[in-house]
């Protein structure tokens, strides 16, 4: 047998890559891809609003602060829900930790479900009278009420469900009138329009509903003024009003 032949490869010269010729379809796809890439660059995208939205906000100057009655009227105009919307107030404050109760002169239109614990709970007018069984139901996740009021003697029992009530803002507190020996007075107060306001846990802002947009402008304006007076005008830096769906309207603080 003869010796096997060994093929010698010269790798000193660069390999010549065979270039495939692009078809017209491939060129078109590459061009489209490049155009899409350019359009997606930061600062190149543009948000478009519907004609209906543009028509609704044509009379709204977002750089301007309006007197409170004019602001309420504008909120009614820029609301675009099918059903009657709610007037919402967004109040910027100088600090966090601001909370309290306010008695609005005109009801907000929302029926609150009140749960009461205590020996006088049955005669307090509350929607639900709390018992040991109620605590067990809450512990299992059943929360079917908006406000919980209690007499002080029930607080040790309610501590068992603090982890459920706390994150929802439902844990009773003497500062907002939900821990009291006069349950009837507390329940009547909440049913007549008394509501709690408080800043967000980590933000200097209060969000609160003040009534239905179907209410007269004078009533809604009065609710806003009472709220600002209760919070303290010196602690407020900015007030905006908005509907359930629609843009916000800035309020001139001097009109409050």
C-alpha positions as CSV (number, residue, x, y, z in Angstrom):
1,X,0.0,0.0,0.0
2,X,1.1,3.4,-0.8
3,X,1.1,6.3,1.7
4,X,-2.3,8.2,2.0
5,X,-2.3,11.5,0.3
6,X,-2.6,14.5,2.6
7,X,-4.4,17.5,1.3
8,X,-2.7,20.8,2.3
9,X,-4.9,23.8,3.0
10,X,-3.5,27.3,2.8
11,X,-5.2,29.4,5.5
12,X,-2.9,32.4,5.0
13,X,-5.4,33.9,2.6
14,X,-8.8,35.1,3.9
15,X,-11.7,32.9,3.0
16,X,-13.9,34.5,0.4
17,X,-17.5,34.4,1.6
18,X,-20.0,33.8,-1.1
19,X,-22.5,36.7,-1.1
20,X,-26.0,35.8,-1.8
21,X,-27.9,38.2,-4.0
22,X,-31.0,39.6,-2.2
23,X,-34.3,39.1,-3.8
24,X,-36.6,42.1,-4.3
25,X,-38.9,40.7,-1.5
26,X,-35.9,40.5,0.9
27,X,-34.9,44.1,0.1
28,X,-38.5,45.3,0.8
29,X,-38.6,43.4,4.2
30,X,-35.2,44.9,5.2
31,X,-36.4,48.4,4.4
32,X,-39.6,48.0,6.3
33,X,-37.7,46.6,9.3
34,X,-35.4,49.6,9.3
35,X,-38.3,52.0,9.2
36,X,-40.0,50.3,12.1
37,X,-36.7,50.4,14.1
38,X,-36.4,54.2,13.5
39,X,-40.0,54.8,14.5
40,X,-39.4,53.0,17.8
41,X,-36.5,55.1,18.9
42,X,-37.1,57.2,22.1
43,X,-38.7,60.5,21.4
44,X,-40.0,59.4,18.0
45,X,-43.4,57.9,19.2
46,X,-46.4,60.0,19.4
47,X,-49.7,59.4,21.3
48,X,-52.9,59.9,19.4
49,X,-56.3,60.7,21.1
50,X,-59.6,60.0,19.6
51,X,-61.7,62.7,17.9
52,X,-64.2,62.4,20.7
53,X,-61.6,63.0,23.3
54,X,-60.2,66.0,21.4
55,X,-63.7,67.5,21.1
56,X,-64.3,67.0,24.8
57,X,-61.2,68.8,26.0
58,X,-61.2,71.6,23.4
59,X,-62.3,74.2,26.1
60,X,-59.8,72.9,28.7
61,X,-56.5,74.8,29.2
62,X,-54.3,72.4,31.2
63,X,-51.9,75.1,32.1
64,X,-54.6,77.2,33.8
65,X,-56.1,77.0,37.3
66,X,-59.8,77.7,37.4
67,X,-62.1,79.0,40.2
68,X,-63.7,76.1,42.0
69,X,-67.3,76.5,40.5
70,X,-65.8,76.8,36.9
71,X,-63.6,73.8,37.6
72,X,-66.5,71.7,38.6
73,X,-68.4,72.7,35.5
74,X,-65.4,71.8,33.3
75,X,-65.1,68.4,35.0
76,X,-68.7,67.7,34.1
77,X,-68.0,68.6,30.5
78,X,-64.9,66.5,30.1
79,X,-66.4,63.3,31.7
80,X,-66.9,60.7,29.1
81,X,-68.4,57.7,31.1
82,X,-71.7,56.3,29.9
83,X,-73.0,56.3,33.4
84,X,-73.0,59.2,35.9
85,X,-69.4,59.7,37.0
86,X,-68.0,60.6,40.4
87,X,-66.2,63.9,41.2
88,X,-62.8,63.0,42.6
89,X,-60.4,65.4,44.3
90,X,-56.7,65.0,44.3
91,X,-55.0,67.2,46.9
92,X,-51.2,67.6,47.2
93,X,-50.1,68.3,50.7
94,X,-46.9,69.5,52.4
95,X,-46.4,66.2,54.2
96,X,-47.6,62.6,54.6
97,X,-49.5,61.4,57.7
98,X,-52.4,63.8,57.3
99,X,-55.7,62.2,58.1
100,X,-59.0,63.0,59.8
101,X,-62.8,63.1,59.3
102,X,-64.8,65.6,57.4
103,X,-68.6,66.1,57.4
104,X,-69.5,67.0,53.9
105,X,-72.6,69.2,53.7
106,X,-74.0,67.3,50.8
107,X,-74.0,63.5,50.6
108,X,-71.6,61.9,48.1
109,X,-74.3,59.6,46.8
110,X,-72.5,56.5,47.9
111,X,-74.3,54.3,50.5
112,X,-71.8,53.1,53.0
113,X,-72.1,49.7,54.6
114,X,-71.2,50.0,58.3
115,X,-70.1,47.2,60.6
116,X,-70.3,47.8,64.4
117,X,-68.9,45.8,67.3
118,X,-70.0,46.4,70.9
119,X,-72.9,46.0,73.3
120,X,-74.9,48.8,71.7
121,X,-74.1,47.7,68.1
122,X,-77.6,46.3,67.5
123,X,-79.3,49.6,68.3
124,X,-76.6,51.8,66.6
125,X,-78.2,51.7,63.2
126,X,-75.3,49.9,61.6
127,X,-75.9,47.6,58.6
128,X,-74.0,44.7,60.2
129,X,-73.8,43.8,63.9
130,X,-70.4,42.3,64.6
131,X,-70.0,39.0,66.5
132,X,-67.3,36.5,67.2
133,X,-68.5,34.7,64.1
134,X,-68.1,37.9,62.0
135,X,-64.4,38.1,63.1
136,X,-63.9,34.5,61.9
137,X,-65.6,35.3,58.5
138,X,-63.3,38.4,58.1
139,X,-60.3,36.2,59.0
140,X,-61.3,33.9,56.1
141,X,-61.3,36.9,53.7
142,X,-65.0,38.0,53.7
143,X,-64.9,41.8,53.8
144,X,-68.4,43.1,52.9
145,X,-68.4,46.6,54.5
146,X,-66.9,50.0,54.0
147,X,-66.5,51.2,57.6
148,X,-65.9,49.4,60.9
149,X,-66.8,51.1,64.2
150,X,-66.3,49.5,67.6
151,X,-66.3,50.1,71.3
152,X,-62.9,50.0,73.0
153,X,-63.5,46.6,74.7
154,X,-63.6,44.8,71.4
155,X,-60.2,46.0,70.2
156,X,-58.3,43.1,71.6
157,X,-60.5,40.7,69.7
158,X,-60.1,42.7,66.5
159,X,-56.4,42.5,66.8
160,X,-56.7,39.0,65.4
161,X,-57.8,40.4,62.0
162,X,-55.5,43.5,61.9
163,X,-53.4,42.0,59.1
164,X,-56.6,41.9,57.0
165,X,-58.1,45.3,58.0
166,X,-54.9,47.3,58.1
167,X,-53.9,47.2,54.4
168,X,-57.6,48.0,53.5
169,X,-57.6,51.1,55.8
170,X,-60.4,49.5,57.8
171,X,-58.7,49.1,61.2
172,X,-60.5,51.2,63.8
173,X,-58.7,54.3,65.0
174,X,-59.7,56.9,67.6
175,X,-58.5,59.7,65.4
176,X,-61.1,59.0,62.7
177,X,-63.9,58.3,65.2
178,X,-64.2,54.6,64.6
179,X,-63.3,53.6,68.2
180,X,-66.0,55.1,70.4
181,X,-68.3,54.4,73.3
182,X,-71.1,56.1,71.4
183,X,-71.7,53.8,68.5
184,X,-75.0,55.3,67.5
185,X,-73.5,58.8,67.1
186,X,-70.6,57.4,65.1
187,X,-72.9,55.5,62.7
188,X,-75.2,58.4,62.2
189,X,-72.2,60.6,61.5
190,X,-70.9,58.3,58.7
191,X,-74.4,57.8,57.3
192,X,-74.9,61.6,57.0
193,X,-71.8,62.3,54.9
194,X,-68.9,62.1,57.3
195,X,-66.0,60.5,55.6
196,X,-62.3,59.9,56.2
197,X,-59.5,61.6,54.3
198,X,-55.8,60.6,54.5
199,X,-52.6,61.0,52.5
200,X,-51.2,58.0,50.7
201,X,-48.7,55.9,52.8
202,X,-45.7,57.1,50.8
203,X,-47.0,60.2,48.9
204,X,-48.1,63.7,49.9
205,X,-51.5,63.4,48.2
206,X,-55.1,62.8,49.2
207,X,-57.5,61.1,46.9
208,X,-61.2,61.3,47.8
209,X,-64.6,61.1,46.1
210,X,-66.8,64.2,46.8
211,X,-70.1,63.4,45.0
212,X,-71.8,62.4,41.8
213,X,-71.4,64.7,38.8
214,X,-75.2,64.7,38.5
215,X,-75.3,66.9,41.7
216,X,-75.6,70.7,41.4
217,X,-72.3,72.5,40.9
218,X,-73.1,74.5,44.1
219,X,-73.3,71.4,46.2
220,X,-70.1,69.9,44.9
221,X,-68.2,73.2,45.3
222,X,-69.4,73.4,48.9
223,X,-68.1,69.9,49.6
224,X,-64.7,70.8,48.2
225,X,-64.5,74.0,50.2
226,X,-65.4,72.3,53.5
227,X,-62.9,69.5,52.8
228,X,-60.0,72.0,52.2
229,X,-61.0,74.0,55.3
230,X,-61.0,70.8,57.3
231,X,-57.6,69.6,56.0
232,X,-56.2,73.0,56.5
233,X,-55.5,75.4,53.7
234,X,-51.9,76.0,54.8
235,X,-51.2,72.3,54.4
236,X,-52.4,72.2,50.8
237,X,-50.2,73.0,47.8
238,X,-52.3,72.0,44.9
239,X,-55.9,70.8,44.2
240,X,-57.1,69.0,41.0
241,X,-60.5,67.7,40.2
242,X,-61.4,64.9,37.8
243,X,-64.3,62.7,36.8
244,X,-64.2,58.9,37.0
245,X,-63.0,58.9,33.4
246,X,-61.6,62.1,31.9
247,X,-58.7,64.6,32.3
248,X,-58.1,66.6,35.5
249,X,-58.8,70.3,36.1
250,X,-56.6,72.4,38.3
251,X,-58.3,74.6,40.9
252,X,-57.3,78.1,41.9
253,X,-56.6,77.8,45.6
254,X,-57.6,81.4,46.2
255,X,-61.2,80.4,45.3
256,X,-61.4,77.9,48.1
